Amino acid sequence: MAYLLNQGIQSAFKIWKNLIIFLAFLSIILCAVNCYLSQQSGHHEPPEYQKYGHMRGRTKIFPWGEDNKSLFHNPHVKALPDGYEHY
């Protein structure tokens, strides 16, 4: 009886192991294709900047010296209170 139970566990383990390996490789391939296609689509411009009074309000300066840029500021994505930074 214990032998049959052990054999069933080994069989289930083998099925799950193969399924997980298959899904892992499939997801890696799909992510690689997604990255390649998004890279091929090219650079897109951000939407036209619209100034809203309730967004990007600064009541005091940041302690690291840059009064408009947060610690994790990304100039390619985030806008400043007076518009986008274009490099």
MMTF fields as JSON, N, C-alpha, C and O atoms, coordinates in Angstrom:
{
  "mmtfVersion": "1.0.0",
  "mmtfProducer": "UNKNOWN",
  "numBonds": 347,
  "numAtoms": 348,
  "numGroups": 87,
  "numChains": 1,
  "numModels": 1,
  "chainsPerModel": [1],
  "groupsPerChain": [87],
  "chainIdList": ["A"],
  "bondAtomList": [4, 2, 8, 6, 12, 10, 16, 14, 20, 18, 24, 22, 28, 26, 32, 30, 36, 34, 40, 38, 44, 42, 48, 46, 52, 50, 56, 54, 60, 58, 64, 62, 68, 66, 72, 70, 76, 74, 80, 78, 84, 82, 88, 86, 92, 90, 96, 94, 100, 98, 104, 102, 108, 106, 112, 110, 116, 114, 120, 118, 124, 122, 128, 126, 132, 130, 136, 134, 140, 138, 144, 142, 148, 146, 152, 150, 156, 154, 160, 158, 164, 162, 168, 166, 172, 170, 176, 174, 180, 178, 184, 182, 188, 186, 192, 190, 196, 194, 200, 198, 204, 202, 208, 206, 212, 210, 216, 214, 220, 218, 224, 222, 228, 226, 232, 230, 236, 234, 240, 238, 244, 242, 248, 246, 252, 250, 256, 254, 260, 258, 264, 262, 268, 266, 272, 270, 276, 274, 280, 278, 284, 282, 288, 286, 292, 290, 296, 294, 300, 298, 304, 302, 308, 306, 312, 310, 316, 314, 320, 318, 324, 322, 328, 326, 332, 330, 336, 334, 340, 338, 344, 342],
  "bondOrderList": [1, 1, 1, 1, 1, 1, 1, 1, 1, 1, 1, 1, 1, 1, 1, 1, 1, 1, 1, 1, 1, 1, 1, 1, 1, 1, 1, 1, 1, 1, 1, 1, 1, 1, 1, 1, 1, 1, 1, 1, 1, 1, 1, 1, 1, 1, 1, 1, 1, 1, 1, 1, 1, 1, 1, 1, 1, 1, 1, 1, 1, 1, 1, 1, 1, 1, 1, 1, 1, 1, 1, 1, 1, 1, 1, 1, 1, 1, 1, 1, 1, 1, 1, 1, 1, 1],
  "groupList": [{"groupName": "MET", "atomNameList": ["N", "CA", "C", "O"], "elementList": ["N", "C", "C", "O"], "formalChargeList": [0, 0, 0, 0], "bondAtomList": [1, 0, 2, 1, 3, 2], "bondOrderList": [1, 1, 2], "singleLetterCode": "M", "chemCompType": "L-PEPTIDE LINKING"}, {"groupName": "ALA", "atomNameList": ["N", "CA", "C", "O"], "elementList": ["N", "C", "C", "O"], "formalChargeList": [0, 0, 0, 0], "bondAtomList": [1, 0, 2, 1, 3, 2], "bondOrderList": [1, 1, 2], "singleLetterCode": "A", "chemCompType": "L-PEPTIDE LINKING"}, {"groupName": "TYR", "atomNameList": ["N", "CA", "C", "O"], "elementList": ["N", "C", "C", "O"], "formalChargeList": [0, 0, 0, 0], "bondAtomList": [1, 0, 2, 1, 3, 2], "bondOrderList": [1, 1, 2], "singleLetterCode": "Y", "chemCompType": "L-PEPTIDE LINKING"}, {"groupName": "LEU", "atomNameList": ["N", "CA", "C", "O"], "elementList": ["N", "C", "C", "O"], "formalChargeList": [0, 0, 0, 0], "bondAtomList": [1, 0, 2, 1, 3, 2], "bondOrderList": [1, 1, 2], "singleLetterCode": "L", "chemCompType": "L-PEPTIDE LINKING"}, {"groupName": "ASN", "atomNameList": ["N", "CA", "C", "O"], "elementList": ["N", "C", "C", "O"], "formalChargeList": [0, 0, 0, 0], "bondAtomList": [1, 0, 2, 1, 3, 2], "bondOrderList": [1, 1, 2], "singleLetterCode": "N", "chemCompType": "L-PEPTIDE LINKING"}, {"groupName": "GLN", "atomNameList": ["N", "CA", "C", "O"], "elementList": ["N", "C", "C", "O"], "formalChargeList": [0, 0, 0, 0], "bondAtomList": [1, 0, 2, 1, 3, 2], "bondOrderList": [1, 1, 2], "singleLetterCode": "Q", "chemCompType": "L-PEPTIDE LINKING"}, {"groupName": "GLY", "atomNameList": ["N", "CA", "C", "O"], "elementList": ["N", "C", "C", "O"], "formalChargeList": [0, 0, 0, 0], "bondAtomList": [1, 0, 2, 1, 3, 2], "bondOrderList": [1, 1, 2], "singleLetterCode": "G", "chemCompType": "PEPTIDE LINKING"}, {"groupName": "ILE", "atomNameList": ["N", "CA", "C", "O"], "elementList": ["N", "C", "C", "O"], "formalChargeList": [0, 0, 0, 0], "bondAtomList": [1, 0, 2, 1, 3, 2], "bondOrderList": [1, 1, 2], "singleLetterCode": "I", "chemCompType": "L-PEPTIDE LINKING"}, {"groupName": "SER", "atomNameList": ["N", "CA", "C", "O"], "elementList": ["N", "C", "C", "O"], "formalChargeList": [0, 0, 0, 0], "bondAtomList": [1, 0, 2, 1, 3, 2], "bondOrderList": [1, 1, 2], "singleLetterCode": "S", "chemCompType": "L-PEPTIDE LINKING"}, {"groupName": "PHE", "atomNameList": ["N", "CA", "C", "O"], "elementList": ["N", "C", "C", "O"], "formalChargeList": [0, 0, 0, 0], "bondAtomList": [1, 0, 2, 1, 3, 2], "bondOrderList": [1, 1, 2], "singleLetterCode": "F", "chemCompType": "L-PEPTIDE LINKING"}, {"groupName": "LYS", "atomNameList": ["N", "CA", "C", "O"], "elementList": ["N", "C", "C", "O"], "formalChargeList": [0, 0, 0, 0], "bondAtomList": [1, 0, 2, 1, 3, 2], "bondOrderList": [1, 1, 2], "singleLetterCode": "K", "chemCompType": "L-PEPTIDE LINKING"}, {"groupName": "TRP", "atomNameList": ["N", "CA", "C", "O"], "elementList": ["N", "C", "C", "O"], "formalChargeList": [0, 0, 0, 0], "bondAtomList": [1, 0, 2, 1, 3, 2], "bondOrderList": [1, 1, 2], "singleLetterCode": "W", "chemCompType": "L-PEPTIDE LINKING"}, {"groupName": "CYS", "atomNameList": ["N", "CA", "C", "O"], "elementList": ["N", "C", "C", "O"], "formalChargeList": [0, 0, 0, 0], "bondAtomList": [1, 0, 2, 1, 3, 2], "bondOrderList": [1, 1, 2], "singleLetterCode": "C", "chemCompType": "L-PEPTIDE LINKING"}, {"groupName": "VAL", "atomNameList": ["N", "CA", "C", "O"], "elementList": ["N", "C", "C", "O"], "formalChargeList": [0, 0, 0, 0], "bondAtomList": [1, 0, 2, 1, 3, 2], "bondOrderList": [1, 1, 2], "singleLetterCode": "V", "chemCompType": "L-PEPTIDE LINKING"}, {"groupName": "HIS", "atomNameList": ["N", "CA", "C", "O"], "elementList": ["N", "C", "C", "O"], "formalChargeList": [0, 0, 0, 0], "bondAtomList": [1, 0, 2, 1, 3, 2], "bondOrderList": [1, 1, 2], "singleLetterCode": "H", "chemCompType": "L-PEPTIDE LINKING"}, {"groupName": "GLU", "atomNameList": ["N", "CA", "C", "O"], "elementList": ["N", "C", "C", "O"], "formalChargeList": [0, 0, 0, 0], "bondAtomList": [1, 0, 2, 1, 3, 2], "bondOrderList": [1, 1, 2], "singleLetterCode": "E", "chemCompType": "L-PEPTIDE LINKING"}, {"groupName": "PRO", "atomNameList": ["N", "CA", "C", "O"], "elementList": ["N", "C", "C", "O"], "formalChargeList": [0, 0, 0, 0], "bondAtomList": [1, 0, 2, 1, 3, 2], "bondOrderList": [1, 1, 2], "singleLetterCode": "P", "chemCompType": "L-PEPTIDE LINKING"}, {"groupName": "ARG", "atomNameList": ["N", "CA", "C", "O"], "elementList": ["N", "C", "C", "O"], "formalChargeList": [0, 0, 0, 0], "bondAtomList": [1, 0, 2, 1, 3, 2], "bondOrderList": [1, 1, 2], "singleLetterCode": "R", "chemCompType": "L-PEPTIDE LINKING"}, {"groupName": "THR", "atomNameList": ["N", "CA", "C", "O"], "elementList": ["N", "C", "C", "O"], "formalChargeList": [0, 0, 0, 0], "bondAtomList": [1, 0, 2, 1, 3, 2], "bondOrderList": [1, 1, 2], "singleLetterCode": "T", "chemCompType": "L-PEPTIDE LINKING"}, {"groupName": "ASP", "atomNameList": ["N", "CA", "C", "O"], "elementList": ["N", "C", "C", "O"], "formalChargeList": [0, 0, 0, 0], "bondAtomList": [1, 0, 2, 1, 3, 2], "bondOrderList": [1, 1, 2], "singleLetterCode": "D", "chemCompType": "L-PEPTIDE LINKING"}],
  "groupTypeList": [0, 1, 2, 3, 3, 4, 5, 6, 7, 5, 8, 1, 9, 10, 7, 11, 10, 4, 3, 7, 7, 9, 3, 1, 9, 3, 8, 7, 7, 3, 12, 1, 13, 4, 12, 2, 3, 8, 5, 5, 8, 6, 14, 14, 15, 16, 16, 15, 2, 5, 10, 2, 6, 14, 0, 17, 6, 17, 18, 10, 7, 9, 16, 11, 6, 15, 19, 4, 10, 8, 3, 9, 14, 4, 16, 14, 13, 10, 1, 3, 16, 19, 6, 2, 15, 14, 2],
  "groupIdList": [1, 2, 3, 4, 5, 6, 7, 8, 9, 10, 11, 12, 13, 14, 15, 16, 17, 18, 19, 20, 21, 22, 23, 24, 25, 26, 27, 28, 29, 30, 31, 32, 33, 34, 35, 36, 37, 38, 39, 40, 41, 42, 43, 44, 45, 46, 47, 48, 49, 50, 51, 52, 53, 54, 55, 56, 57, 58, 59, 60, 61, 62, 63, 64, 65, 66, 67, 68, 69, 70, 71, 72, 73, 74, 75, 76, 77, 78, 79, 80, 81, 82, 83, 84, 85, 86, 87],
  "secStructList": [7, 2, 2, 2, 2, 2, 2, 2, 2, 2, 2, 2, 2, 2, 2, 2, 2, 2, 2, 2, 2, 2, 2, 2, 2, 2, 2, 2, 2, 2, 2, 2, 2, 2, 2, 2, 2, 2, 2, 2, 6, 7, 7, 7, 7, 7, 7, 7, 7, 7, 7, 7, 6, 6, 1, 1, 7, 7, 1, 1, 7, 7, 6, 6, 1, 7, 1, 1, 7, 7, 6, 6, 7, 7, 6, 6, 6, 7, 7, 5, 6, 6, 5, 7, 7, 7, 7],
  "xCoordList": [0.832, 0.0, 0.872, 0.611, 1.9, 2.78, 3.528, 3.813, 3.848, 4.543, 3.661, 4.146, 2.378, 1.464, 1.281, 1.223, 1.193, 1.061, 2.312, 2.213, 3.478, 4.735, 4.845, 5.33, 4.399, 4.443, 3.484, 3.796, 2.332, 1.379, 1.93, 1.729, 2.617, 3.223, 4.324, 4.444, 5.131, 6.194, 5.617, 6.156, 4.531, 3.884, 3.338, 3.522, 2.675, 2.136, 3.261, 3.154, 4.343, 5.489, 6.082, 6.433, 6.197, 6.76, 5.867, 6.363, 4.552, 3.614, 3.728, 3.825, 3.719, 3.799, 5.147, 5.217, 6.209, 7.539, 7.598, 8.079, 7.114, 7.119, 6.211, 6.55, 5.068, 4.149, 4.766, 4.649, 5.413, 6.03, 7.186, 7.339, 8.004, 9.114, 8.584, 9.11, 7.55, 6.96, 6.409, 6.651, 5.672, 5.092, 6.168, 6.02, 7.241, 8.322, 8.987, 9.198, 9.316, 9.938, 8.987, 9.405, 7.715, 6.735, 6.6, 6.536, 6.555, 6.423, 7.681, 7.583, 8.863, 10.097, 10.101, 10.487, 9.677, 9.623, 8.616, 8.9, 7.449, 6.443, 6.925, 6.669, 7.61, 8.153, 9.227, 9.305, 10.054, 11.086, 10.466, 10.935, 9.427, 8.741, 8.089, 8.136, 7.485, 6.863, 7.898, 7.647, 9.05, 10.114, 10.613, 10.835, 10.792, 11.276, 10.275, 10.663, 9.0, 7.991, 7.828, 7.627, 7.909, 7.789, 9.011, 8.893, 10.174, 11.382, 11.294, 11.775, 10.695, 10.582, 9.548, 9.612, 8.603, 7.549, 8.07, 7.43, 9.207, 9.818, 9.419, 8.662, 9.954, 9.726, 8.429, 8.16, 7.643, 6.423, 6.535, 7.163, 5.936, 5.948, 4.899, 3.85, 5.172, 4.167, 2.993, 3.141, 1.848, 0.708, 0.985, 1.871, 0.231, 0.417, 0.197, -0.75, 1.081, 1.027, -0.148, -0.353, -0.912, -2.002, -1.774, -1.592, -1.785, -1.523, -2.834, -3.789, -2.847, -3.99, -3.563, -2.449, -4.436, -4.096, -3.965, -3.245, -4.649, -4.631, -3.511, -3.357, -2.73, -1.647, -0.292, -0.141, 0.688, 2.085, 2.253, 3.073, 1.481, 1.605, 2.829, 3.062, 3.606, 4.806, 4.618, 4.572, 4.511, 4.352, 5.67, 5.809, 6.653, 7.988, 8.996, 8.647, 10.245, 11.26, 11.674, 11.545, 12.173, 12.67, 14.004, 14.748, 14.333, 15.562, 16.851, 17.921, 16.809, 18.041, 18.405, 19.282, 17.761, 18.191, 17.378, 17.164, 16.922, 16.101, 14.681, 14.006, 14.228, 12.925, 11.767, 10.654, 11.979, 10.892, 10.958, 9.958, 12.103, 12.268, 12.254, 12.982, 11.412, 11.377, 12.632, 13.433, 12.803, 14.004, 14.111, 15.214, 12.998, 12.987, 12.427, 11.65, 12.803, 12.286, 12.811, 14.006, 11.926, 12.283, 11.888, 10.697, 12.849, 12.509, 11.845, 11.245, 11.938, 11.317, 9.834, 9.1, 9.385, 8.008, 7.253, 6.111, 7.879, 7.198, 7.367, 8.435, 6.299, 6.34, 6.604, 6.269, 7.201, 7.387, 6.162, 5.33, 6.021, 4.852, 4.711, 3.601, 5.821, 5.721, 5.819, 5.936, 5.777, 5.769, 6.781, 7.454, 6.874, 7.807, 9.216, 9.415, 10.192, 11.59, 11.912, 11.764, 12.343, 12.705, 14.203, 14.788, 14.813, 16.258, 16.596, 17.773],
  "yCoordList": [-1.199, 0.0, 1.255, 2.198, 1.263, 2.428, 2.609, 3.734, 1.485, 1.556, 2.228, 3.056, 1.886, 2.494, 3.981, 4.794, 4.325, 5.734, 6.508, 7.614, 5.943, 6.582, 6.717, 7.733, 5.699, 5.745, 6.818, 7.497, 6.971, 8.008, 9.402, 10.31, 9.57, 10.868, 11.185, 12.321, 10.182, 10.403, 10.742, 11.589, 10.087, 10.367, 11.798, 12.521, 12.196, 13.558, 14.581, 15.636, 14.264, 15.17, 15.347, 16.463, 14.276, 14.33, 15.153, 15.922, 14.983, 15.748, 17.237, 18.05, 17.606, 19.015, 19.618, 20.774, 18.846, 19.332, 19.648, 20.712, 18.733, 18.959, 20.121, 20.903, 20.236, 21.329, 22.678, 23.629, 22.77, 24.031, 24.403, 25.569, 23.421, 23.708, 24.186, 25.143, 23.532, 23.943, 25.361, 26.178, 25.654, 26.995, 28.058, 29.182, 27.719, 28.688, 29.039, 30.215, 28.029, 28.311, 29.055, 29.955, 28.685, 29.369, 30.837, 31.711, 31.115, 32.504, 33.31, 34.496, 32.694, 33.4, 33.746, 34.851, 32.811, 33.071, 34.169, 35.052, 34.136, 35.172, 36.544, 37.542, 36.613, 37.889, 38.413, 39.617, 37.521, 37.944, 38.478, 39.481, 37.83, 38.312, 39.658, 40.55, 39.818, 41.09, 42.206, 43.306, 41.944, 42.952, 43.314, 44.489, 42.321, 42.57, 43.414, 44.368, 43.069, 43.816, 45.235, 46.163, 45.417, 46.773, 47.611, 48.824, 46.992, 47.706, 48.108, 49.177, 47.279, 47.56, 48.644, 49.293, 48.842, 49.823, 51.254, 52.153, 51.48, 52.802, 53.653, 53.233, 54.866, 55.813, 56.573, 56.983, 56.76, 57.54, 58.804, 58.805, 59.85, 61.13, 61.124, 60.497, 61.81, 61.888, 62.759, 63.568, 62.601, 63.441, 64.91, 65.229, 65.778, 67.211, 67.545, 67.066, 68.368, 68.695, 69.622, 70.618, 69.273, 70.121, 70.39, 69.463, 71.639, 72.011, 71.995, 72.699, 71.174, 71.098, 71.62, 71.351, 72.358, 72.954, 71.954, 72.204, 70.831, 69.855, 68.831, 67.978, 68.894, 67.926, 68.598, 69.772, 67.85, 68.281, 69.541, 70.402, 69.645, 70.792, 70.672, 69.613, 71.722, 71.718, 72.776, 73.972, 72.326, 73.278, 73.581, 74.623, 72.67, 72.924, 72.19, 71.254, 72.628, 72.038, 70.67, 70.382, 69.844, 68.535, 68.708, 69.631, 67.857, 68.045, 67.782, 68.107, 67.22, 66.922, 68.017, 67.818, 69.166, 70.327, 70.618, 71.786, 69.61, 69.842, 70.134, 69.245, 71.352, 71.714, 71.167, 71.074, 70.799, 70.297, 68.805, 68.21, 68.188, 66.779, 65.908, 66.159, 64.881, 63.948, 63.085, 63.164, 62.268, 61.45, 60.441, 60.15, 59.913, 58.929, 59.53, 58.877, 60.743, 61.431, 60.783, 60.508, 60.541, 59.982, 61.004, 61.173, 61.693, 62.756, 62.26, 63.053, 60.973, 60.446, 60.152, 60.008, 60.063, 59.675, 60.735, 61.059, 61.27, 62.178, 63.632, 64.047, 64.386, 65.809, 66.623, 66.206, 67.773, 68.727, 69.633, 69.574, 70.473, 71.348, 72.301, 72.726, 72.64, 73.563, 72.861, 73.541, 71.54, 70.82, 69.694, 69.396, 69.072, 67.961, 68.479, 69.601, 67.648, 67.945, 67.282, 66.068, 68.047, 67.474, 67.568, 68.648, 66.424, 66.389, 66.223, 66.171],
  "zCoordList": [0.0, 0.0, 0.0, -0.748, 0.836, 0.898, -0.413, -0.824, -1.074, -2.357, -3.407, -4.179, -3.446, -4.415, -4.132, -5.055, -2.869, -2.497, -2.89, -3.42, -2.637, -3.005, -4.521, -5.019, -5.259, -6.718, -7.248, -8.225, -6.613, -7.022, -6.772, -7.579, -5.663, -5.352, -6.349, -6.807, -6.686, -7.667, -9.034, -9.748, -9.396, -10.677, -10.702, -11.682, -9.631, -9.558, -9.551, -10.176, -8.84, -8.804, -10.194, -10.577, -10.945, -12.289, -13.228, -14.052, -13.094, -13.927, -13.619, -14.538, -12.335, -11.961, -12.336, -12.754, -12.191, -12.556, -14.048, -14.439, -14.878, -16.325, -16.716, -17.604, -16.061, -16.353, -16.001, -16.773, -14.858, -14.438, -15.353, -15.715, -15.732, -16.649, -17.992, -18.559, -18.506, -19.782, -19.697, -20.586, -18.634, -18.492, -18.295, -18.774, -17.601, -17.394, -18.721, -19.017, -19.519, -20.813, -21.742, -22.471, -21.718, -22.553, -22.148, -23.013, -20.85, -20.403, -20.711, -21.028, -20.626, -20.981, -22.461, -22.84, -23.297, -24.739, -25.043, -25.852, -24.416, -24.654, -24.191, -24.865, -23.068, -22.593, -23.534, -23.776, -24.066, -25.013, -26.296, -26.834, -26.79, -27.993, -27.72, -28.567, -26.555, -26.196, -26.132, -26.625, -25.537, -25.467, -26.854, -27.148, -27.703, -29.062, -29.849, -30.524, -29.767, -30.517, -29.989, -30.773, -28.681, -28.138, -28.491, -28.665, -28.6, -29.009, -30.48, -30.854, -31.305, -32.732, -33.029, -34.073, -32.123, -32.381, -32.344, -32.889, -31.719, -31.732, -30.548, -29.672, -30.549, -29.464, -29.715, -30.844, -28.697, -28.827, -27.984, -26.925, -28.453, -27.754, -26.644, -26.788, -25.547, -24.487, -24.94, -25.857, -24.315, -24.694, -24.376, -23.584, -24.993, -24.782, -23.307, -22.683, -22.766, -21.342, -21.065, -21.758, -20.036, -19.575, -18.094, -17.305, -17.734, -16.347, -15.562, -15.891, -14.52, -13.624, -12.259, -11.808, -11.609, -10.328, -9.191, -8.224, -9.297, -8.203, -8.337, -7.463, -9.401, -9.6, -9.491, -9.831, -9.018, -8.919, -8.078, -8.396, -7.016, -6.133, -5.241, -4.658, -5.127, -4.279, -3.191, -3.478, -1.944, -0.848, -0.16, 0.481, -0.287, 0.255, -0.621, -1.34, -0.55, -1.415, -0.876, 0.314, -1.781, -1.373, -0.658, -0.99, 0.31, 1.091, 0.319, 0.832, -0.867, -1.614, -2.591, -3.432, -2.507, -3.271, -4.513, -4.838, -5.212, -6.395, -5.927, -5.408, -6.103, -5.564, -6.387, -5.868, -7.649, -8.476, -8.739, -9.143, -8.523, -8.885, -7.636, -6.676, -7.669, -6.549, -6.564, -7.495, -5.544, -5.427, -6.57, -7.031, -7.024, -8.099, -9.386, -10.081, -9.706, -10.886, -12.16, -12.275, -13.109, -14.409, -15.466, -15.726, -16.087, -17.031, -18.307, -19.032, -18.597, -19.809, -19.615, -20.593, -18.365, -18.098, -17.301, -17.625, -16.276, -15.361, -15.787, -16.238, -15.635, -15.96, -14.7, -13.59, -14.889, -13.801, -13.747, -14.652, -12.715, -12.642, -13.83, -14.151, -14.481, -15.618, -16.968, -17.988, -17.02, -18.294, -18.337, -17.35, -19.51, -19.708, -19.926, -20.391, -19.583, -19.884, -21.219, -21.353, -22.191, -23.492, -23.658, -23.584, -23.884, -24.06, -25.503, -25.859]
}
